[in-house]
């Protein structure tokens, strides 16, 4: 079976927010997924659209036909967490966790 993959690592948004967009396109045809991402009202839609286009270009370079390609597998995992501190009263500090995401995508024919 012809498959191609693409990955986006260290995307600076929490995995929980990115999964909302990813769940909407899982299992869809590539053209349908790109249309959904174009009109999605989420910050994560643009980098995921870029990732799908990258996987599509990779498929073309490997000689895989564009017609009938489906997003067979797409996962969002937590990446490295950037720890920061916010100053609070009486010299104390509260932690701030800036989360990142790793997104992996696989295209294949149905």
LUMBALUM-481001 format. One record per residue (C-alpha): x, y, z. Coordinates in nm, 3 decimals. Example, Ala and Ser with C-alpha at 12.3 -4.5 7.8 and 13.67 -1.06 7.14 Angstrom:
<atoms>
xx;yy;zz
1.230;-0.450;0.780 $
1.367;-0.106;0.714 $
</atoms>
This chain:
<atoms>
xx;yy;zz
0.000;0.000;0.000 $
0.131;0.346;-0.090 $
0.167;0.570;0.214 $
0.350;0.890;0.291 $
0.414;1.068;0.619 $
0.485;1.420;0.744 $
0.565;1.551;1.092 $
0.546;1.886;1.267 $
0.741;1.907;1.590 $
0.755;2.168;1.866 $
0.442;2.353;1.751 $
0.381;2.616;2.020 $
0.021;2.539;2.115 $
-0.120;2.294;2.365 $
-0.206;1.946;2.232 $
-0.557;1.972;2.374 $
-0.640;2.269;2.148 $
-0.471;2.116;1.842 $
-0.668;1.791;1.879 $
-0.995;1.982;1.824 $
-0.884;2.062;1.468 $
-0.720;1.724;1.404 $
-1.033;1.529;1.504 $
-1.233;1.719;1.240 $
-1.014;1.601;0.949 $
-0.923;1.246;1.054 $
-1.033;0.989;0.793 $
-1.129;1.250;0.533 $
-1.007;1.281;0.175 $
-0.720;1.527;0.129 $
-0.916;1.781;-0.077 $
-1.204;1.777;0.170 $
-0.966;1.816;0.465 $
-0.791;2.115;0.303 $
-1.128;2.285;0.248 $
-1.226;2.225;0.612 $
-0.895;2.365;0.735 $
-0.924;2.673;0.516 $
-1.249;2.774;0.686 $
-1.175;2.649;1.038 $
-1.178;2.927;1.297 $
-0.886;2.795;1.504 $
-0.522;2.901;1.529 $
-0.400;2.543;1.472 $
-0.578;2.513;1.135 $
-0.310;2.698;0.937 $
-0.005;2.487;1.040 $
-0.205;2.165;1.000 $
-0.309;2.276;0.650 $
0.057;2.339;0.571 $
0.144;1.990;0.705 $
-0.122;1.824;0.485 $
0.010;2.011;0.179 $
0.363;1.899;0.268 $
0.254;1.534;0.289 $
0.071;1.573;-0.043 $
0.385;1.713;-0.211 $
0.585;1.424;-0.064 $
0.337;1.178;-0.210 $
0.371;1.338;-0.554 $
0.752;1.319;-0.532 $
0.730;0.949;-0.445 $
0.507;0.879;-0.745 $
0.187;0.820;-0.550 $
-0.129;0.931;-0.732 $
-0.308;1.224;-0.574 $
-0.661;1.094;-0.641 $
-0.811;0.890;-0.361 $
-0.558;0.988;-0.092 $
-0.706;0.982;0.257 $
-0.574;1.103;0.593 $
-0.545;0.754;0.736 $
-0.363;0.843;1.057 $
-0.305;1.174;1.233 $
-0.193;1.204;1.595 $
-0.112;1.488;1.831 $
0.132;1.421;2.115 $
0.263;1.650;2.382 $
0.607;1.798;2.322 $
0.857;1.968;2.545 $
0.708;2.204;2.807 $
0.867;2.546;2.849 $
0.857;2.648;3.216 $
0.826;3.014;3.310 $
0.749;3.196;3.636 $
0.504;3.474;3.714 $
0.578;3.703;4.007 $
0.316;3.701;4.283 $
0.266;3.879;4.613 $
0.528;3.873;4.892 $
0.812;3.756;4.670 $
0.655;3.426;4.567 $
0.613;3.294;4.214 $
0.362;3.079;4.028 $
0.465;2.841;3.749 $
0.351;2.894;3.390 $
0.369;2.592;3.158 $
0.393;2.679;2.789 $
0.301;2.354;2.614 $
0.409;2.235;2.270 $
0.273;1.971;2.033 $
0.414;1.708;1.798 $
0.180;1.632;1.506 $
0.234;1.330;1.282 $
0.032;1.265;0.966 $
0.001;0.966;0.733 $
-0.167;0.969;0.391 $
-0.268;0.650;0.213 $
-0.512;0.516;-0.044 $
-0.836;0.376;0.091 $
</atoms>
